Amino acid sequence: MKQLYLHIKLAALSMLLFSACTQDEIMNQANMERPVTDGLLSIGSVKIDDFTENTESRVINDSKTVTFEAGTDINDANGDELGILLIDESGKAYANVAFKFVNQNGENKWLNKTNEYYSSKIKKAIAYFPYTEIAENLPSSIEELKQIFLNKDAGFEEKDLLVSETTEFHAASMDINFTHAFSMLTFSAEATTTTSNGTVITYPLQLSDVAFSIGDKLYTPELINGRYVCLIDNETLAKDEFRYFYTANNTPYVKTVSNETPLTLEANKSYSFPCPINTGEGTTMAAGDFYCVSSTNDVLILPQTAAGIPEGWTCKGIVFHIMEGSDNNEWNTFLTNNQLTEANLPGYNGKHGLVVSLTNDNNYGAPTDNVNAWGTCFAGYEQSENKDLSNGYKMTQLLTTNANNNGVTFGGLDSHESETIANATSWYIPSFNELKYLVRGESSETPSSEALESINNQLGKINGEELSGSIPSITFITDQGFCLMQRDGQENGWHGIPGSEKIRPICAF
């Protein structure tokens, strides 16, 4: 099951009747009654209700859109499964039937994995998701089923039990209307910042040590889409019994509900609790911030303490260096070194800097046995060997312009060359000096990987590709080759022709 966005939409899935085995085949199974129809037990439709908002408190609908992942066939390890507990007239469950979600010939279907036939023995059925193998003592009620899920040692996805109970069958087919079996508590902190066009944006803040207690029992929520969430069953939140805790910017906080009347939690409802903090978030740009753009080419740089990217925005990379200096001296020097003009690079709220892409591209290309072929691309440019100059954009332009004329097949930016980034340069190969800022940080002359570890941490938050191994620059030493920087911040002693090292593109804003 995938967790997508904070705002839920109903998911309606069309199901087809399944192909049946013969009646004789099913009769060979033990303890089976003769079916009253020739149809396999099947699913007519599946609907899923959202966690509804608790209207008695300030609540943000913070759950997830539930969609099902389809496998390629009934035996595929991938693909979701739901279960149906079959209950007889005595009120006892006698079967736990698994249905596999499969895509066959472009159509999604729920397949009855055990070829269970519909029979007169079935008086009630409880459908649930996700399917769980139960060795003995099958639960005969939703309450009994809930206890199994509450005792699971699993994360939010596996414990978020969906249930549907029915006594109606239509030609061996049942309709499933799932609701969430538990109530959900969410905790979040928010801050605001301003885009390059002056629009105010609210975003979630990263917290740590988030927990809450009900009486003497302590719970630890899970971070999902920028909010900390936890499933709860049959609890009452009273002012003196319920407290929640969190830490922000190394400051711990303790809060409780303000209302005097205890709040009894209900299944399929979401209850949200704000986590206010004392902060000036969004005022200072720094390495580790997220460079984001909208479909209208507006730019938003989110502080590194953001817990997620707001809906409608796409993160293009991580800021790793801010060009400081009075009167933008460093930025003006950068423009001169790279023969750029200010016209298309307005910056972000008066600030300029460098951004690293979320993903690697290819290696340099060919030839792999002639270093001088690559060197001729930079002929006449005296600063090609300067390891203390941020001139990667200029050298990338020389390489891409001269490659074909010098017998070089360059493919190091194939995955990035067609992408444009609002208010920024095109993607280019970093110079060795620019890699110093990426790997070593602002103390760029001291070998260290501390800055790189911080950038990798930020990349991990948004599923970016970790930076590892030797990182190639475009700084080129005559008769030796391209300068490489090791992950520990040391210069690689080997300057060479293109190898297996992947280029990590950067851009400037």
PyMOL commands that set and color helices and strands:
alter all, ss='L'
color gray80, all
select helices_A, chain A and resi 23-27+142-150+156-159+326-337+371-378+382-385+392-402+404-406+432-440+450-461
alter helices_A, ss='H'
color red, helices_A
select strands_A, chain A and resi 2-3+13-14+42-48+52-53+66-67+81-87+93-104+107-112+124-129+162-166+173-180+183-188+190-194+200-204+208-214+217-219+222-224+227-232+236-237+242-248+251-256+263-264+269-274+290-293+299-302+314-322+353-357+365-366+409-410+471-477+481-485+506-508
alter strands_A, ss='S'
color yellow, strands_A
deselect
rebuild
show_as cartoon
